[in-house]
Amino acid sequence: MSKNNKINKHEYENTNATLVGFARKSNAGRAVKLSINTTAFQDCATYVTSDGQTYVQLIVSLNAMSGLIEGNRAVTSINHLDD
């Protein structure tokens, strides 16, 4: 297991994180594809901005995303941090 994978495995250990989906590099390698589980997404907490728009805050590890883009990882998780 690479050093980056070890860091990512325990990154959210002390938080309440919900797995919402996965990010993968496209077959052509020119985009990142996001796959979101609709049931998990519906269960995420939302927040409203001053202009009345509602959002869900999702998080992806920068280390994991860098590894994905560089080709060192095939997939990484997308999480929602529960407050």
N, C-alpha and C positions, 0 to 999 in steps of 0.2 A: 504494500500500500504506500503511495507517495505521501510526502509530507503534507501537501495541500489537502489530500483526502482525509488525513488524520485530523487536521485542523477543522475541516468542514463537518466531520462526523460529530464533533462535540461542540460546535459553534453555538447552537441554540439550547445546550444542555440545561442551563439555569433559567430558561424562559419558558413560557407557555406558547409553543408554536404549533400551528395547525398546518399540515401539509395540504396545499391547495392544488399543486400541479408540478409540471416539469418543464425545463427548458432544454432544447436540443439544437444543435447546429443543423441547418438545412442540408439536404443532400448536395446541393451545389456549393455549399459552404459560404454563401454570401448573405445569410440572414440567420437570426435566432428564432426558432419556432417555439411558441409557448402553448402548452396543453394544460388547460384549466379544468379541474373537476367541478362541474356546475353545482353539485350538491354541497361540496365543501365551500365553494365560493358563496353560496346563499347563506351559509352559517357564519360568515365573517362579519365582524363588527364594521360599521360604517362611520364616516364623519361627514359633516356638511360644511362647505366653505361659505364665506361671507356672501357670495353671489347665489347661494341656494343650491349649488351642485353637490351631489352625494358621491362619495368615493369610498373605495375599499383599499386599505394600505397593505401592499404585498412587499415581500423582501426576498432578495436573492443575494447570496454571499458574493462579494467582489472577487475573492480568491477563486471561488468555484466558477464564476462567470469568465474570469480571465483564462482559467484552465480550459473551459469549454471553447472559447474563441481561439485559443492557441492550439487546440486539438489534443490536449492532454487528458480531457474528460469527454465522455460521450453524452452525459446528461447531468443536470443538477436540479435540485428541488426549488420550488417556489413556495414560500411560506407566508402565513399570516401570523403576526405576533399578537397574541391576546394580551390585553392590558390587565 
